[in-house]
Amino acid sequence: MSITAATEPAHQSTANLRVSRFTALPSPTELEAALPLDAHASNVVERGRDQVRAIMDGVDDRLLVIVGPCSIHDPKAGLEYARRLAATAKEHEEDLLIVMRAYFEKPRTTVGWKGLINDPMLDGSHDVAKGLEMARDFLLKVAQLGLPTGTEFLEPISPQYTADLISWGAIGARTTESQIHRQLSSGLSMPIGFKNGTDGDLQVSLDACNAASAPQSFLGIDGNGRASLVSTEGNQDTHVILRGGRKGPNYRAADVADAAAQACGAGINPRLIVDASHANSGKSHHRQAEVALEIGAQLEVDDASAHNIAGVMLESFLMGGAQNLNVEQVAAGTAELNYGQSVTDACMDWDVSADVLANLARSSRARRNNSASAA
């Protein structure tokens, strides 16, 4: 006996069985219209990209310094920090190109707060639409101060909302090996640094630079938020970031020389950025300042490794150290957070940071003088 259409059982869906909800977001174009990039901010972003590119290519002999909070969790405190940093950047502009670290997405080894875009209220509500708005607004305000910004790109969709305001980007140690992030980087409009792996392996970052420099085609979204095939021309402005690993630090002169030689052998830019934080400092903000000074001393030695250090990364905020963020306490209204102190990795305080930047400026100037003497 045949089963008629009227008596056929309804098909049960086999998709999204573990998804509890879909929430629509504004499109990138809609957010850009609400918070537009004006001529001044555009000039700051473009000039920052050009200057970073010139330093990484060895055309500009200043030292690139990417410095700022581990993550932005309080835009008010972040802007106070930005105002101080803008003045310091002006003071040292002949020797340093200072780019403010403005990280809105945080990779987690297991679980935890994932950053301002993912959870802007810090309470587990995950209002991503609000987070994207807050991140874009923050970047616009920093650009108005004349300060270029750098960020880590973690989610493959969010760059469509903020990347027009970014002068330098990073791919973190946990995602450098990811095909998605290599493809994404191939289409980004700014120089991109790839960190060595969490185990200290440099090869993954070299492979990432090569992959990102090639044309790629992958799934993404366009300005209207529609699923699209994204085809890129490749990003020629890629480089390696040394951040240490489980095997130990890799910021010393021999490490830099070895990394530069490997990069050169792989056809990659041998000029590197050295992260003074993370595994290079054992995540100690006190040790980070010491590492930064040791890197500065390396710049003053007249050898090839000194010239292979194009930049330094630092984690710095108004107050030193870090504090615990408990999203349940925030949600319950019982959390008491210290103003201007990191809720992720420990940071150097402002006074220490200002001293470190002044010392790096002196070291950069000494390196320039060494080059002039040699010529």
C-alpha positions as CSV (number, residue, x, y, z in Angstrom):
1,M,0.0,0.0,0.0
2,S,1.4,3.4,-0.9
3,I,1.6,6.2,1.6
4,T,-0.1,9.4,0.4
5,A,1.4,12.8,0.9
6,A,-1.2,13.6,3.5
7,T,-0.1,10.7,5.7
8,E,3.7,11.0,5.2
9,P,5.4,11.7,8.5
10,A,7.0,15.1,8.8
11,H,10.8,15.1,8.5
12,Q,12.7,16.0,11.6
13,S,15.5,18.5,11.1
14,T,19.0,17.2,11.6
15,A,20.6,20.6,11.6
16,N,21.4,23.0,14.5
17,L,20.4,20.5,17.1
18,R,22.7,22.1,19.7
19,V,22.0,25.7,18.7
20,S,19.7,27.4,21.2
21,R,19.3,30.7,19.3
22,F,20.3,32.8,16.3
23,T,20.4,36.5,16.8
24,A,20.6,38.9,13.8
25,L,23.4,41.4,13.8
26,P,23.7,44.7,11.8
27,S,25.6,44.4,8.6
28,P,29.1,45.9,8.4
29,T,27.8,48.5,6.0
30,E,25.1,49.5,8.5
31,L,27.5,49.8,11.4
32,E,30.0,51.8,9.2
33,A,27.1,54.2,8.3
34,A,26.3,54.7,12.0
35,L,29.9,55.2,12.9
36,P,31.6,56.5,9.7
37,L,35.3,56.8,9.1
38,D,36.0,60.5,8.5
39,A,38.9,62.1,6.5
40,H,41.1,62.7,9.6
41,A,40.7,59.1,11.0
42,S,41.2,57.7,7.5
43,N,44.5,59.7,7.2
44,V,45.7,58.4,10.6
45,V,45.0,54.8,9.6
46,E,46.6,55.0,6.2
47,R,49.6,56.9,7.4
48,G,50.0,54.3,10.2
49,R,49.9,51.5,7.7
50,D,52.5,53.2,5.5
51,Q,54.8,53.8,8.4
52,V,54.6,50.3,9.7
53,R,55.3,49.0,6.2
54,A,58.3,51.2,5.9
55,I,59.8,50.1,9.2
56,M,59.2,46.4,8.4
57,D,60.9,46.9,5.0
58,G,63.8,48.7,6.6
59,V,63.1,52.0,4.8
60,D,62.3,53.8,8.1
61,D,65.0,53.2,10.8
62,R,62.7,53.9,13.8
63,L,61.6,51.1,16.1
64,L,58.0,50.0,15.9
65,V,56.4,49.6,19.3
66,I,52.9,48.1,19.7
67,V,51.9,48.9,23.2
68,G,48.7,49.0,25.2
69,P,46.3,46.9,27.4
70,C,46.2,43.2,27.0
71,S,42.6,43.7,26.1
72,I,40.1,46.6,26.1
73,H,37.4,45.9,28.7
74,D,36.6,49.5,29.8
75,P,36.6,52.0,26.9
76,K,36.8,54.9,29.4
77,A,40.0,53.7,30.9
78,G,41.2,52.7,27.5
79,L,40.8,56.2,26.2
80,E,42.5,57.7,29.2
81,Y,45.4,55.5,28.4
82,A,45.2,56.4,24.7
83,R,45.5,60.1,25.5
84,R,48.6,59.6,27.6
85,L,50.1,57.4,24.9
86,A,49.4,59.9,22.1
87,A,51.4,62.5,24.0
88,T,54.2,60.0,24.5
89,A,54.2,59.0,20.9
90,K,54.6,62.6,19.9
91,E,57.5,63.0,22.3
92,H,59.4,60.0,20.8
93,E,58.3,60.2,17.2
94,E,61.8,60.7,15.8
95,D,62.9,57.3,17.3
96,L,59.7,55.3,17.8
97,L,56.5,54.6,15.8
98,I,54.0,53.9,18.6
99,V,50.9,51.9,17.7
100,M,48.3,51.4,20.4
101,R,47.3,47.8,21.2
102,A,43.5,47.7,21.0
103,Y,42.5,44.0,21.4
104,F,38.8,43.3,21.4
105,E,38.8,39.5,21.0
106,K,40.7,37.1,23.4
107,P,41.5,33.5,22.7
108,R,40.9,31.2,25.6
109,T,42.7,28.0,26.3
110,T,39.6,26.5,27.9
111,V,36.8,29.0,28.9
112,G,36.7,32.6,30.1
113,W,35.8,36.1,29.0
114,K,36.3,36.4,25.2
115,G,36.7,40.1,24.9
116,L,34.7,43.3,24.4
117,I,33.2,42.3,21.1
118,N,31.9,39.0,22.4
119,D,30.8,40.2,25.9
120,P,30.9,44.0,26.2
121,M,28.9,44.1,29.5
122,L,31.4,41.6,31.1
123,D,28.4,39.7,32.5
124,G,27.9,36.7,30.1
125,S,25.1,38.4,28.2
126,H,27.1,38.3,24.9
127,D,25.6,41.3,23.3
128,V,27.8,41.1,20.2
129,A,25.9,43.9,18.3
130,K,26.8,46.2,21.2
131,G,30.3,44.9,21.4
132,L,30.9,45.6,17.7
133,E,29.5,49.1,18.1
134,M,31.7,49.8,21.2
135,A,34.8,48.5,19.5
136,R,34.3,50.6,16.4
137,D,33.5,53.7,18.4
138,F,36.7,53.2,20.5
139,L,38.9,52.9,17.4
140,L,37.4,56.1,15.9
141,K,38.1,58.0,19.1
142,V,41.7,56.8,19.3
143,A,42.2,57.7,15.6
144,Q,40.9,61.3,16.4
145,L,43.9,61.5,18.8
146,G,46.2,60.8,15.9
147,L,47.2,57.4,17.2
148,P,47.3,54.3,14.9
149,T,46.0,51.1,16.4
150,G,46.8,47.4,16.2
151,T,44.7,44.4,17.0
152,E,44.6,40.6,17.0
153,F,42.2,39.2,14.4
154,L,40.5,36.2,16.0
155,E,37.0,35.8,14.5
156,P,36.9,35.5,10.7
157,I,33.7,37.7,10.4
158,S,34.4,40.6,12.8
159,P,37.2,42.3,10.7
160,Q,34.5,43.4,8.3
161,Y,33.2,45.7,11.1
162,T,36.5,47.2,12.3
163,A,39.4,46.5,9.9
164,D,39.1,49.9,8.1
165,L,40.3,51.5,11.4
166,I,43.3,49.2,12.0
167,S,46.9,50.0,10.9
168,W,48.6,46.7,12.0
169,G,47.2,43.3,12.8
170,A,48.4,40.1,14.5
171,I,47.5,36.5,14.3
172,G,48.0,34.8,17.7
173,A,50.0,31.8,18.6
174,R,46.9,29.6,18.9
175,T,45.7,30.5,15.4
176,T,48.8,31.0,13.3
177,E,48.5,27.4,12.1
178,S,44.8,27.9,11.2
179,Q,44.0,27.9,7.5
180,I,41.1,30.2,8.2
181,H,43.3,32.9,9.7
182,R,45.9,32.5,6.9
183,Q,43.2,33.0,4.3
184,L,41.7,35.9,6.2
185,S,45.2,37.6,6.4
186,S,45.7,37.3,2.7
187,G,42.8,39.8,2.2
188,L,43.5,42.2,5.1
189,S,44.6,45.7,4.1
190,M,47.3,46.2,6.7
191,P,50.6,44.6,7.6
192,I,50.1,41.4,9.6
193,G,52.4,39.6,12.0
194,F,52.2,35.9,12.8
195,K,53.3,34.7,16.2
196,N,55.3,31.6,16.6
197,G,53.4,28.6,18.0
198,T,52.7,28.2,21.7
199,D,55.4,25.5,21.8
200,G,57.9,27.9,20.4
201,D,57.8,26.4,16.9
202,L,58.8,29.1,14.3
203,Q,58.0,27.0,11.2
204,V,54.2,27.5,11.6
205,S,54.6,31.3,11.4
206,L,56.9,31.0,8.4
207,D,54.3,28.8,6.7
208,A,51.6,31.3,7.6
209,C,53.5,34.2,6.1
210,N,53.9,32.3,2.8
211,A,50.2,31.2,2.8
212,A,48.9,34.7,3.5
213,S,51.1,36.3,0.8
214,A,49.4,34.1,-1.8
215,P,46.0,34.7,-3.4
216,Q,43.2,32.8,-1.6
217,S,39.6,32.0,-2.1
218,F,37.4,31.2,0.9
219,L,33.9,31.6,2.5
220,G,33.2,34.9,4.2
221,I,30.7,37.8,4.2
222,D,30.5,41.0,2.2
223,G,29.6,44.5,3.5
224,N,25.9,43.6,3.5
225,G,26.5,40.6,5.7
226,R,25.7,38.1,2.9
227,A,27.6,34.8,2.7
228,S,30.2,35.3,-0.1
229,L,33.1,33.8,-1.9
230,V,36.0,36.0,-0.9
231,S,38.9,36.1,-3.4
232,T,42.1,37.9,-2.4
233,E,45.3,39.1,-4.1
234,G,47.5,38.0,-1.1
235,N,49.1,40.1,1.6
236,Q,52.8,40.9,0.9
237,D,53.2,42.7,4.2
238,T,53.6,39.7,6.5
239,H,56.2,39.1,9.2
240,V,57.1,36.9,12.2
241,I,56.5,37.8,15.8
242,L,58.7,36.1,18.4
243,R,56.8,35.5,21.6
244,G,58.6,32.5,23.2
245,G,57.0,29.2,23.9
246,R,56.9,26.2,26.3
247,K,60.5,25.6,25.5
248,G,61.4,29.0,26.8
249,P,62.0,32.6,25.6
250,N,63.2,33.5,22.1
251,Y,64.0,37.2,22.3
252,R,67.8,37.1,22.8
253,A,70.3,38.0,20.1
254,A,71.0,34.4,19.1
255,D,67.3,33.6,18.9
256,V,66.7,36.7,16.7
257,A,69.6,35.8,14.4
258,D,68.4,32.3,14.0
259,A,64.8,33.3,13.3
260,A,65.9,35.9,10.8
261,A,68.1,33.3,9.0
262,Q,65.1,30.9,8.9
263,A,62.8,33.6,7.5
264,C,65.3,34.6,4.9
265,G,65.7,31.0,3.8
266,A,61.9,30.7,3.5
267,G,61.7,33.8,1.4
268,I,60.1,35.7,4.3
269,N,60.9,39.2,5.6
270,P,63.9,38.7,8.0
271,R,62.9,41.8,10.0
272,L,61.0,40.7,13.1
273,I,58.8,41.9,15.9
274,V,59.7,40.7,19.4
275,D,57.0,40.3,22.0
276,A,58.4,41.2,25.4
277,S,55.4,39.6,27.1
278,H,53.8,36.2,27.1
279,A,56.4,33.3,27.2
280,N,59.3,35.7,26.7
281,S,58.6,37.2,30.2
282,G,56.8,34.2,31.8
283,K,53.7,36.4,31.8
284,S,55.2,38.5,34.5
285,H,54.7,42.2,34.0
286,H,57.7,42.9,36.2
287,R,59.9,40.7,34.0
288,Q,58.3,42.2,30.9
289,A,60.0,45.5,31.6
290,E,63.3,43.8,32.1
291,V,62.9,41.9,28.8
292,A,62.1,45.2,27.0
293,L,65.3,46.8,28.3
294,E,67.3,43.7,27.3
295,I,65.9,44.0,23.8
296,G,66.8,47.7,23.8
297,A,70.4,46.8,24.7
298,Q,70.5,44.4,21.7
299,L,69.6,47.3,19.4
300,E,72.6,49.2,20.6
301,V,75.0,46.4,19.6
302,D,76.3,47.0,16.1
303,D,75.6,43.7,14.4
304,A,73.1,42.2,12.0
305,S,70.7,40.9,14.7
306,A,70.2,44.4,15.9
307,H,68.9,45.4,12.5
308,N,66.6,42.4,12.3
309,I,64.6,43.7,15.2
310,A,62.0,45.9,13.6
311,G,59.6,46.2,16.5
312,V,58.7,45.3,20.1
313,M,55.3,44.4,21.6
314,L,54.4,45.5,25.2
315,E,51.4,45.0,27.4
316,S,50.7,48.1,29.4
317,F,47.8,49.8,31.2
318,L,47.1,52.6,33.7
319,M,47.5,50.2,36.7
320,G,50.0,47.4,36.9
321,G,49.3,43.7,37.2
322,A,45.9,42.0,36.5
323,Q,42.6,41.4,38.3
324,N,40.2,38.6,38.2
325,L,37.0,39.1,36.2
326,N,34.1,37.0,37.5
327,V,31.2,37.5,35.0
328,E,28.7,36.0,37.5
329,Q,29.6,38.7,40.0
330,V,29.3,41.4,37.3
331,A,25.9,40.0,36.4
332,A,24.8,40.0,40.0
333,G,26.2,43.6,40.5
334,T,28.6,42.5,43.2
335,A,31.9,42.8,41.3
336,E,34.3,45.6,42.2
337,L,36.8,46.1,39.4
338,N,39.9,48.3,39.7
339,Y,39.9,51.2,37.2
340,G,42.6,50.9,34.5
341,Q,43.8,47.4,35.5
342,S,43.8,44.5,33.1
343,V,41.2,41.7,33.4
344,T,43.3,39.3,31.2
345,D,47.2,39.2,31.2
346,A,49.1,41.3,33.7
347,C,50.4,44.6,32.3
348,M,53.1,47.1,33.2
349,D,51.7,50.3,34.9
350,W,51.8,53.6,33.1
351,D,54.9,55.0,34.9
352,V,57.0,51.9,34.2
353,S,55.7,51.9,30.6
354,A,56.7,55.5,30.1
355,D,60.2,54.7,31.3
356,V,60.5,51.6,29.1
357,L,59.4,53.7,26.0
358,A,62.0,56.4,26.8
359,N,64.7,53.7,27.1
360,L,63.6,52.1,23.8
361,A,63.7,55.5,22.1
362,R,67.3,56.0,23.3
363,S,68.2,52.5,22.1
364,S,66.6,53.1,18.7
365,R,68.6,56.4,18.4
366,A,71.8,54.6,19.3
367,R,71.2,52.0,16.6
368,R,70.7,54.8,14.1
369,N,73.9,56.4,15.2
370,N,75.8,53.1,14.8
371,S,74.5,52.8,11.3
372,A,75.5,56.3,10.5
373,S,79.0,55.7,11.8
374,A,79.4,52.5,9.8
375,A,78.4,54.3,6.7
